[in-house]
Amino acid sequence: MGRWSRAEIEEAFAHYREVAQRAAASGNWREWANQFTTDASYLEHHFGAMEGREAIYDWIQSTMSEWPGNEMIAFPIEWYIIDEERGWVVCQVWNRMADPGDGSLHQEHNLTLLKYAGDGLWSYEEDAYNPARFIAMLENYERRKEALAAESAAD
């Protein structure tokens, strides 16, 4: 048996998801970053490695305050696995863009590994994804927004 119960890890992961949604809605990522230990590590395959809660906060606040992060409105989890022995959560996260104006869905996923540290905190996160797929999704999203704006201007 691991150090923490499945129920504790499950509760911390539910809170992690709730806080991410609040942060996406408000644009304030402080509460989200505060879910990490002060000495946490974060590996984001495009942006690199961050060490410590404050570095994680500085990165996420900056990244999600400018395009395309500021147009990501939701991060639904398609599936997740809890490894009770290690205290890990592995999940598939959709990075969903705002509605471009016609109700179409524009999103791409990443795989995330979270390592639980107890007391509702995480000591590690790693996000892995295919950058080419993200770029293609963003290009399609922008093309759709431009087409809708042109249609609106023509009316």
Backbone torsions as a table, in degrees:
resi	resn	phi	psi	omega
1	MET	NA	144.0	-180.0
2	GLY	-77.9	-179.0	-179.1
3	ARG	-71.0	-26.7	-176.1
4	TRP	-124.6	152.1	178.0
5	SER	-76.2	156.5	175.4
6	ARG	-57.4	-40.6	-178.8
7	ALA	-59.9	-41.1	179.6
8	GLU	-65.9	-44.5	179.3
9	ILE	-64.4	-43.2	179.1
10	GLU	-59.7	-43.5	179.0
11	GLU	-64.1	-43.8	179.3
12	ALA	-64.1	-38.2	179.5
13	PHE	-69.6	-38.8	175.8
14	ALA	-61.4	-42.3	178.5
15	HIS	-64.7	-42.5	177.6
16	TYR	-54.7	-45.8	-179.5
17	ARG	-66.9	-43.1	179.1
18	GLU	-61.3	-43.8	-178.9
19	VAL	-67.0	-38.8	177.0
20	ALA	-60.1	-41.2	-179.8
21	GLN	-66.7	-41.4	177.4
22	ARG	-62.9	-41.4	-179.8
23	ALA	-64.6	-43.0	179.2
24	ALA	-61.6	-38.5	-179.3
25	ALA	-71.5	-38.4	-174.5
26	SER	-92.8	-25.5	-174.4
27	GLY	83.5	0.8	179.3
28	ASN	-105.3	114.1	-174.5
29	TRP	-100.7	11.0	-179.4
30	ARG	-61.8	-49.4	-178.4
31	GLU	-60.7	-37.4	178.7
32	TRP	-63.8	-47.2	179.6
33	ALA	-64.1	-31.5	-179.1
34	ASN	-69.2	-4.7	175.6
35	GLN	-81.8	-2.4	179.8
36	PHE	-103.9	150.6	174.8
37	THR	-64.2	159.9	-178.5
38	THR	-63.5	-25.0	-179.2
39	ASP	-108.4	21.8	-176.9
40	ALA	-62.5	156.6	174.1
41	SER	-115.4	143.7	179.2
42	TYR	-135.7	124.9	177.5
43	LEU	-116.4	116.0	178.0
44	GLU	-115.8	118.5	-166.9
45	HIS	-63.3	-19.9	175.6
46	HIS	-93.9	-43.5	-173.8
47	PHE	-90.2	-15.7	177.0
48	GLY	101.0	-162.3	-175.2
49	ALA	-98.6	140.8	174.7
50	MET	-124.8	142.6	-179.8
51	GLU	-122.6	121.9	176.6
52	GLY	96.7	149.0	-178.1
53	ARG	-56.8	-42.4	-177.1
54	GLU	-67.5	-37.0	176.4
55	ALA	-66.2	-39.4	177.4
56	ILE	-62.8	-45.7	178.7
57	TYR	-61.4	-48.6	-178.6
58	ASP	-56.7	-43.7	-179.7
59	TRP	-66.1	-51.2	-175.0
60	ILE	-66.6	-40.3	-179.6
61	GLN	-63.2	-43.7	179.1
62	SER	-66.7	-48.6	-176.7
63	THR	-62.8	-41.6	-176.2
64	MET	-85.7	0.8	177.4
65	SER	-97.4	-6.6	179.8
66	GLU	-129.3	164.5	-178.5
67	TRP	-63.5	138.7	3.1
68	PRO	-91.0	-7.8	-176.7
69	GLY	-56.1	-36.4	-177.6
70	ASN	-72.5	-5.5	174.9
71	GLU	-108.1	5.1	174.2
72	MET	-86.6	115.4	-171.2
73	ILE	-104.9	-13.7	-176.6
74	ALA	-155.8	155.0	-178.9
75	PHE	-135.7	62.6	-178.1
76	PRO	-65.9	144.2	178.7
77	ILE	-95.2	122.2	178.2
78	GLU	-79.6	-41.3	178.0
79	TRP	-155.5	159.1	174.3
80	TYR	-152.1	157.1	178.6
81	ILE	-129.6	134.9	175.2
82	ILE	-108.0	123.6	174.0
83	ASP	-98.7	97.8	-176.5
84	GLU	-63.1	-35.5	-178.6
85	GLU	-61.4	-44.1	-177.4
86	ARG	-91.1	-22.1	-173.8
87	GLY	79.8	31.6	-176.9
88	TRP	-107.9	151.2	170.0
89	VAL	-124.7	130.3	174.2
90	VAL	-118.1	132.3	-176.4
91	CYS	-149.0	162.1	172.2
92	GLN	-105.7	121.5	-176.4
93	VAL	-112.0	127.4	172.5
94	TRP	-87.1	133.0	174.1
95	ASN	-101.6	99.1	-170.9
96	ARG	-98.8	130.2	179.5
97	MET	-84.2	160.2	175.3
98	ALA	-62.2	155.2	176.0
99	ASP	-61.7	124.2	-179.9
100	PRO	-72.6	-7.8	177.3
101	GLY	127.7	-4.2	-179.4
102	ASP	-126.2	8.7	179.7
103	GLY	81.5	1.9	-179.1
104	SER	-72.2	151.2	-176.6
105	LEU	-101.2	126.8	178.2
106	HIS	-129.5	114.7	-176.9
107	GLN	-158.3	158.2	172.4
108	GLU	-144.0	153.6	-174.6
109	HIS	-107.1	160.8	168.3
110	ASN	-133.2	160.5	172.6
111	LEU	-100.3	133.3	-177.8
112	THR	-122.1	136.8	171.5
113	LEU	-113.3	123.3	175.3
114	LEU	-115.8	136.3	175.9
115	LYS	-113.0	121.1	-176.6
116	TYR	-79.0	143.0	-179.1
117	ALA	-119.7	1.7	-178.0
118	GLY	93.2	164.3	178.5
119	ASP	54.7	31.7	177.8
120	GLY	76.5	10.6	-176.4
121	LEU	-111.4	154.0	177.9
122	TRP	-112.9	139.9	-179.2
123	SER	-101.8	-10.2	-175.4
124	TYR	-158.5	139.7	168.4
125	GLU	-138.6	141.3	173.8
126	GLU	-135.8	130.2	178.4
127	ASP	-115.2	124.8	179.2
128	ALA	-123.2	136.7	-178.6
129	TYR	-160.3	170.9	178.9
130	ASN	-95.8	108.2	-177.9
131	PRO	-59.9	-34.3	-179.9
132	ALA	-62.9	-38.4	178.5
133	ARG	-68.6	-37.8	177.1
134	PHE	-64.0	-44.6	179.8
135	ILE	-61.1	-45.5	179.2
136	ALA	-60.8	-43.3	178.9
137	MET	-61.2	-45.3	-179.2
138	LEU	-65.5	-38.8	177.5
139	GLU	-63.4	-43.9	177.6
140	ASN	-62.6	-40.7	178.8
141	TYR	-61.4	-48.4	-179.3
142	GLU	-65.5	-40.3	177.0
143	ARG	-60.2	-41.5	-179.7
144	ARG	-65.4	-43.2	178.4
145	LYS	-61.2	-42.8	179.2
146	GLU	-64.5	-42.3	179.6
147	ALA	-63.6	-41.9	179.3
148	LEU	-66.5	-38.1	178.0
149	ALA	-65.7	-40.4	178.6
150	ALA	-65.2	-40.9	177.9
151	GLU	-63.0	-41.4	-179.9
152	SER	-66.1	-40.7	179.5
153	ALA	-67.2	-31.0	-178.7
154	ALA	-76.1	-20.5	-178.5
155	ASP	-77.0	NA	NA
